[in-house]
Amino acid sequence: MHLFNPEHTVFFKYFHFLPLLTVTEKRRIILLLKITVRIMGKIQFKNKIIFMYIFKELLLYFAVSFLFFFFIFFVNQILLMAEEILSKKAPVKDVLLLLFYSLPFIIATTAPYAALVGTLMCLGRFSADYEFISMNALGISSSFILIPVCAVGLLISVGSFITNDILIPSGTIKFNEVLYNIASSTPALELESYSIKRNENSVVVTGLIKDKTVHNLLIIDSSQKDVKRYLSAAKTNVEKSNDTAIIMQLEMLNPRLLNLDANDASKFDTVYGESIIYNVLAKDVAPKFISSGGPDKMTSRDLIKDIREKRSNPDTDERYLNIYVMELHRKFAVPFGALFFVLLAVAISRSGKTYDQSIGFIVGLLISVAYWAFLIGGQMLCLEADVNINGAFVMWFPNILLAAVTVILTIRRAFK
């Protein structure tokens, strides 16, 4: 009974430092971790000392590889923040919050690749130091290495799944909320030079933006029924509003306004003036940031429920449904890719060729890049309107390739 009441454990108190999690989500995380630990604890085998030695070495190399990949992805995130947000003088506190809420995505992305590189480096050291031969001399089968490797792979997969399924959806929602707050306090953040911005009722086309001044601004407004308004100005000043319902005010100098009747193209009005203030309303911008309806903001349980509802609705667009299916399988395929990675690492290490840590590191990086390319490429194909491809297949295809290569290497080893 204690297993299903994690609120009474020390772990539950520890997770209180994550404000983005609900009580139910904290319980799910603790429950998954405790079940995993109990399953691993009940596994009986000989040579526990050797097991713990290999297990600790694998975790050590995983930690080193994890820090390497984490640094790369984190620095990349900081550079993106610097270009998009920091350069426009956004509040430092909010920028730090954005970095914090982006950590779950970075961790979930890093873990599987760190599992591969770390395992290859660890087994490479064992191979270079002839530790496999020493184990065989002690009467320990080469296949014994699979036990600690699979244990580490399973542990990493479960941790990555928890991050993918619970922390990322919660973090994404919080990330967008903070981004909306930044947009409210820093109007220039919503505008970029030579860009097109779309929201619910308007399209904003901008030229050069410098020192809170927009050159050659065009606004296409369709907020009024049956009327489309084209508002342009050669020079526009961007100002912050004291009204919380208004994101920013655009003071357009010497504007030109063209009103078109949507029902009769021959009817139109033109207006000229010295200046006009165009208000960008919060209600038009907020849905883009704080909407919780996207599949990336849902847990696997919510996705399964939502997919069932969409399949029961005959009016559901198949491409739209396929995107939800892809996101559901991504939550499982990417985390448990760590298990496929470590099995491949074992197959490579036992392929008959001796290699050291540096070779393992290089091979791991090459495989990681190839896996990433297949994963991102599959996602892009699935999102293309003209391409009809199964979302579940594209998410599991990289893992299928890993499994196929593992089987081939194992068979070649067996027939040598």
MOCORCOR-V695359 format. One record per residue. N is the residue number from 1. RES is the residue in three letters. OMEGA is omega in whole degrees, 0 to 359 (none if undefined). Layout:
# MOCORCOR-V695359
n=N res=RES omega=OMEGA
n=N res=RES omega=OMEGA
This chain:
# MOCORCOR-V695359
n=1 res=MET omega=179
n=2 res=HIS omega=181
n=3 res=LEU omega=184
n=4 res=PHE omega=175
n=5 res=ASN omega=185
n=6 res=PRO omega=179
n=7 res=GLU omega=179
n=8 res=HIS omega=184
n=9 res=THR omega=177
n=10 res=VAL omega=182
n=11 res=PHE omega=183
n=12 res=PHE omega=178
n=13 res=LYS omega=181
n=14 res=TYR omega=184
n=15 res=PHE omega=178
n=16 res=HIS omega=181
n=17 res=PHE omega=178
n=18 res=LEU omega=183
n=19 res=PRO omega=183
n=20 res=LEU omega=182
n=21 res=LEU omega=172
n=22 res=THR omega=179
n=23 res=VAL omega=179
n=24 res=THR omega=180
n=25 res=GLU omega=177
n=26 res=LYS omega=180
n=27 res=ARG omega=179
n=28 res=ARG omega=179
n=29 res=ILE omega=183
n=30 res=ILE omega=180
n=31 res=LEU omega=178
n=32 res=LEU omega=180
n=33 res=LEU omega=182
n=34 res=LYS omega=177
n=35 res=ILE omega=179
n=36 res=THR omega=180
n=37 res=VAL omega=181
n=38 res=ARG omega=178
n=39 res=ILE omega=180
n=40 res=MET omega=180
n=41 res=GLY omega=181
n=42 res=LYS omega=179
n=43 res=ILE omega=181
n=44 res=GLN omega=177
n=45 res=PHE omega=178
n=46 res=LYS omega=176
n=47 res=ASN omega=181
n=48 res=LYS omega=179
n=49 res=ILE omega=177
n=50 res=ILE omega=179
n=51 res=PHE omega=182
n=52 res=MET omega=178
n=53 res=TYR omega=180
n=54 res=ILE omega=182
n=55 res=PHE omega=180
n=56 res=LYS omega=179
n=57 res=GLU omega=178
n=58 res=LEU omega=179
n=59 res=LEU omega=179
n=60 res=LEU omega=180
n=61 res=TYR omega=175
n=62 res=PHE omega=180
n=63 res=ALA omega=179
n=64 res=VAL omega=180
n=65 res=SER omega=179
n=66 res=PHE omega=179
n=67 res=LEU omega=179
n=68 res=PHE omega=181
n=69 res=PHE omega=180
n=70 res=PHE omega=179
n=71 res=PHE omega=181
n=72 res=ILE omega=183
n=73 res=PHE omega=181
n=74 res=PHE omega=177
n=75 res=VAL omega=177
n=76 res=ASN omega=179
n=77 res=GLN omega=179
n=78 res=ILE omega=179
n=79 res=LEU omega=177
n=80 res=LEU omega=178
n=81 res=MET omega=182
n=82 res=ALA omega=182
n=83 res=GLU omega=188
n=84 res=GLU omega=191
n=85 res=ILE omega=184
n=86 res=LEU omega=181
n=87 res=SER omega=179
n=88 res=LYS omega=173
n=89 res=LYS omega=175
n=90 res=ALA omega=179
n=91 res=PRO omega=183
n=92 res=VAL omega=181
n=93 res=LYS omega=180
n=94 res=ASP omega=178
n=95 res=VAL omega=177
n=96 res=LEU omega=177
n=97 res=LEU omega=177
n=98 res=LEU omega=178
n=99 res=LEU omega=180
n=100 res=PHE omega=182
n=101 res=TYR omega=175
n=102 res=SER omega=181
n=103 res=LEU omega=180
n=104 res=PRO omega=179
n=105 res=PHE omega=180
n=106 res=ILE omega=180
n=107 res=ILE omega=181
n=108 res=ALA omega=179
n=109 res=THR omega=186
n=110 res=THR omega=191
n=111 res=ALA omega=182
n=112 res=PRO omega=181
n=113 res=TYR omega=176
n=114 res=ALA omega=178
n=115 res=ALA omega=180
n=116 res=LEU omega=184
n=117 res=VAL omega=180
n=118 res=GLY omega=179
n=119 res=THR omega=178
n=120 res=LEU omega=179
n=121 res=MET omega=180
n=122 res=CYS omega=180
n=123 res=LEU omega=175
n=124 res=GLY omega=177
n=125 res=ARG omega=177
n=126 res=PHE omega=182
n=127 res=SER omega=181
n=128 res=ALA omega=180
n=129 res=ASP omega=178
n=130 res=TYR omega=180
n=131 res=GLU omega=175
n=132 res=PHE omega=179
n=133 res=ILE omega=179
n=134 res=SER omega=178
n=135 res=MET omega=178
n=136 res=ASN omega=179
n=137 res=ALA omega=178
n=138 res=LEU omega=179
n=139 res=GLY omega=179
n=140 res=ILE omega=182
n=141 res=SER omega=178
n=142 res=SER omega=180
n=143 res=SER omega=179
n=144 res=PHE omega=181
n=145 res=ILE omega=181
n=146 res=LEU omega=184
n=147 res=ILE omega=178
n=148 res=PRO omega=179
n=149 res=VAL omega=179
n=150 res=CYS omega=178
n=151 res=ALA omega=178
n=152 res=VAL omega=179
n=153 res=GLY omega=179
n=154 res=LEU omega=180
n=155 res=LEU omega=179
n=156 res=ILE omega=181
n=157 res=SER omega=180
n=158 res=VAL omega=178
n=159 res=GLY omega=179
n=160 res=SER omega=179
n=161 res=PHE omega=178
n=162 res=ILE omega=179
n=163 res=THR omega=181
n=164 res=ASN omega=190
n=165 res=ASP omega=186
n=166 res=ILE omega=186
n=167 res=LEU omega=182
n=168 res=ILE omega=178
n=169 res=PRO omega=179
n=170 res=SER omega=180
n=171 res=GLY omega=180
n=172 res=THR omega=179
n=173 res=ILE omega=179
n=174 res=LYS omega=179
n=175 res=PHE omega=181
n=176 res=ASN omega=178
n=177 res=GLU omega=178
n=178 res=VAL omega=179
n=179 res=LEU omega=177
n=180 res=TYR omega=178
n=181 res=ASN omega=178
n=182 res=ILE omega=179
n=183 res=ALA omega=179
n=184 res=SER omega=183
n=185 res=SER omega=181
n=186 res=THR omega=185
n=187 res=PRO omega=183
n=188 res=ALA omega=182
n=189 res=LEU omega=182
n=190 res=GLU omega=182
n=191 res=LEU omega=177
n=192 res=GLU omega=179
n=193 res=SER omega=176
n=194 res=TYR omega=182
n=195 res=SER omega=177
n=196 res=ILE omega=179
n=197 res=LYS omega=180
n=198 res=ARG omega=168
n=199 res=ASN omega=189
n=200 res=GLU omega=188
n=201 res=ASN omega=185
n=202 res=SER omega=174
n=203 res=VAL omega=182
n=204 res=VAL omega=179
n=205 res=VAL omega=185
n=206 res=THR omega=171
n=207 res=GLY omega=180
n=208 res=LEU omega=176
n=209 res=ILE omega=181
n=210 res=LYS omega=178
n=211 res=ASP omega=178
n=212 res=LYS omega=176
n=213 res=THR omega=180
n=214 res=VAL omega=177
n=215 res=HIS omega=178
n=216 res=ASN omega=180
n=217 res=LEU omega=175
n=218 res=LEU omega=178
n=219 res=ILE omega=175
n=220 res=ILE omega=187
n=221 res=ASP omega=178
n=222 res=SER omega=182
n=223 res=SER omega=178
n=224 res=GLN omega=182
n=225 res=LYS omega=176
n=226 res=ASP omega=179
n=227 res=VAL omega=175
n=228 res=LYS omega=184
n=229 res=ARG omega=176
n=230 res=TYR omega=183
n=231 res=LEU omega=183
n=232 res=SER omega=177
n=233 res=ALA omega=179
n=234 res=ALA omega=181
n=235 res=LYS omega=182
n=236 res=THR omega=176
n=237 res=ASN omega=180
n=238 res=VAL omega=182
n=239 res=GLU omega=175
n=240 res=LYS omega=181
n=241 res=SER omega=175
n=242 res=ASN omega=179
n=243 res=ASP omega=182
n=244 res=THR omega=179
n=245 res=ALA omega=182
n=246 res=ILE omega=180
n=247 res=ILE omega=180
n=248 res=MET omega=177
n=249 res=GLN omega=179
n=250 res=LEU omega=178
n=251 res=GLU omega=185
n=252 res=MET omega=182
n=253 res=LEU omega=182
n=254 res=ASN omega=184
n=255 res=PRO omega=173
n=256 res=ARG omega=183
n=257 res=LEU omega=177
n=258 res=LEU omega=177
n=259 res=ASN omega=179
n=260 res=LEU omega=175
n=261 res=ASP omega=183
n=262 res=ALA omega=182
n=263 res=ASN omega=182
n=264 res=ASP omega=184
n=265 res=ALA omega=181
n=266 res=SER omega=181
n=267 res=LYS omega=178
n=268 res=PHE omega=177
n=269 res=ASP omega=175
n=270 res=THR omega=183
n=271 res=VAL omega=175
n=272 res=TYR omega=179
n=273 res=GLY omega=179
n=274 res=GLU omega=179
n=275 res=SER omega=177
n=276 res=ILE omega=178
n=277 res=ILE omega=179
n=278 res=TYR omega=181
n=279 res=ASN omega=173
n=280 res=VAL omega=187
n=281 res=LEU omega=180
n=282 res=ALA omega=183
n=283 res=LYS omega=178
n=284 res=ASP omega=184
n=285 res=VAL omega=187
n=286 res=ALA omega=182
n=287 res=PRO omega=180
n=288 res=LYS omega=185
n=289 res=PHE omega=191
n=290 res=ILE omega=175
n=291 res=SER omega=181
n=292 res=SER omega=185
n=293 res=GLY omega=182
n=294 res=GLY omega=181
n=295 res=PRO omega=179
n=296 res=ASP omega=179
n=297 res=LYS omega=183
n=298 res=MET omega=174
n=299 res=THR omega=180
n=300 res=SER omega=179
n=301 res=ARG omega=179
n=302 res=ASP omega=179
n=303 res=LEU omega=179
n=304 res=ILE omega=179
n=305 res=LYS omega=182
n=306 res=ASP omega=179
n=307 res=ILE omega=178
n=308 res=ARG omega=179
n=309 res=GLU omega=180
n=310 res=LYS omega=179
n=311 res=ARG omega=178
n=312 res=SER omega=179
n=313 res=ASN omega=183
n=314 res=PRO omega=182
n=315 res=ASP omega=182
n=316 res=THR omega=178
n=317 res=ASP omega=184
n=318 res=GLU omega=179
n=319 res=ARG omega=178
n=320 res=TYR omega=178
n=321 res=LEU omega=181
n=322 res=ASN omega=178
n=323 res=ILE omega=178
n=324 res=TYR omega=178
n=325 res=VAL omega=178
n=326 res=MET omega=181
n=327 res=GLU omega=178
n=328 res=LEU omega=182
n=329 res=HIS omega=176
n=330 res=ARG omega=180
n=331 res=LYS omega=179
n=332 res=PHE omega=187
n=333 res=ALA omega=183
n=334 res=VAL omega=179
n=335 res=PRO omega=183
n=336 res=PHE omega=168
n=337 res=GLY omega=177
n=338 res=ALA omega=179
n=339 res=LEU omega=176
n=340 res=PHE omega=180
n=341 res=PHE omega=184
n=342 res=VAL omega=177
n=343 res=LEU omega=176
n=344 res=LEU omega=179
n=345 res=ALA omega=177
n=346 res=VAL omega=180
n=347 res=ALA omega=178
n=348 res=ILE omega=182
n=349 res=SER omega=181
n=350 res=ARG omega=183
n=351 res=SER omega=175
n=352 res=GLY omega=181
n=353 res=LYS omega=179
n=354 res=THR omega=178
n=355 res=TYR omega=182
n=356 res=ASP omega=184
n=357 res=GLN omega=183
n=358 res=SER omega=177
n=359 res=ILE omega=178
n=360 res=GLY omega=179
n=361 res=PHE omega=181
n=362 res=ILE omega=179
n=363 res=VAL omega=179
n=364 res=GLY omega=178
n=365 res=LEU omega=180
n=366 res=LEU omega=179
n=367 res=ILE omega=180
n=368 res=SER omega=179
n=369 res=VAL omega=179
n=370 res=ALA omega=179
n=371 res=TYR omega=179
n=372 res=TRP omega=180
n=373 res=ALA omega=178
n=374 res=PHE omega=183
n=375 res=LEU omega=181
n=376 res=ILE omega=178
n=377 res=GLY omega=178
n=378 res=GLY omega=178
n=379 res=GLN omega=180
n=380 res=MET omega=178
n=381 res=LEU omega=181
n=382 res=CYS omega=181
n=383 res=LEU omega=179
n=384 res=GLU omega=182
n=385 res=ALA omega=185
n=386 res=ASP omega=183
n=387 res=VAL omega=179
n=388 res=ASN omega=182
n=389 res=ILE omega=184
n=390 res=ASN omega=182
n=391 res=GLY omega=179
n=392 res=ALA omega=182
n=393 res=PHE omega=183
n=394 res=VAL omega=179
n=395 res=MET omega=182
n=396 res=TRP omega=183
n=397 res=PHE omega=177
n=398 res=PRO omega=178
n=399 res=ASN omega=177
n=400 res=ILE omega=177
n=401 res=LEU omega=178
n=402 res=LEU omega=180
n=403 res=ALA omega=180
n=404 res=ALA omega=179
n=405 res=VAL omega=178
n=406 res=THR omega=180
n=407 res=VAL omega=180
n=408 res=ILE omega=180
n=409 res=LEU omega=180
n=410 res=THR omega=179
n=411 res=ILE omega=178
n=412 res=ARG omega=179
n=413 res=ARG omega=183
n=414 res=ALA omega=184
n=415 res=PHE omega=177
n=416 res=LYS omega=none
